[in-house]
């Protein structure tokens, strides 16, 4: 297998003072584990790197190195830059980053699938939110004024929450841009 560019998205680190991981140390841990061209983006656990392993092996390796180096059991969503670019090219028109709405990208953590997650969360409230998915990425948008009435806005209170890691519109697009360059 030839080397490919991947993105690992760590779930629930550096949020509210919990699960603290320094990005310089995380980058060093990835390099020490044999990944190449390692870069991190912002403090929420986004790692871009190259590897000749497949995404299942990478996910296991990432979760193991996080435990080994930081003592934390952290789930990791892994996708190739091609998968992210493809998903973003299929983003619905309403997922546009407008300031009056919240636009999130929910990255699915394997072995779950986007279809599984959508089924678990259940029917959306179409008067308050919009949801679509492509590949390992779920697109969700809701007006800020009615955010509290959405089904997906309360996903953090469901067991489904453990199977996703969330990034906003800007971060998802910036990761695709950085990974390509």
C-alpha positions, 0 to 999 in steps of 0.5 A: 500500500502506498502512503496516503494523507490521513486526518485523525480527529480526537474525540473530546480532548481539551474541552472544558479543561478535561482530557488535556493533550498538548499539541506539540506532544501529540505531534511528537507521539504521532511521529514516534509511532511512525507516521510521517509529515505530521501536523496538528491544527488548533487545540481540539485534536486534529492531526494530519499525517501520512501513512501506508497503513489502512484506516482501521490499523491507523485508528487502533494505533492512534488510540493506543499511542494516546493511551501510552503517551497521555494515559487517556482512553480517547476515540479517534475518527480517521479518514483520508484527505480524499474522503474528507474532500469528497464528503465536503464536495457533497455538502448540502447547499444549506451547510454554508457557514452563515453566521445566523446558524450553527453548522457542524460536521459530525465525524463518525468514529468507526465501526459506526456509520453515518447511517447508524448514527442518523438512525440512532438520533432519529427523525430531525425536527425539520422546522428547526434543523437540517441533516445530511451525510456523505461517507463518514461525515454528517452535516448538520445546521440549525438557526441559532435562534431555535438551536435549543429546540433541535434533536441534534443539538442535544446529541451530547445527552445520547449514547450516540455522542460517543460515536462521533466527534464534532468540528464546526464548518470552518474547522472541517474546511480548513482541515481539508485545505491544510491536508491538500497543501 
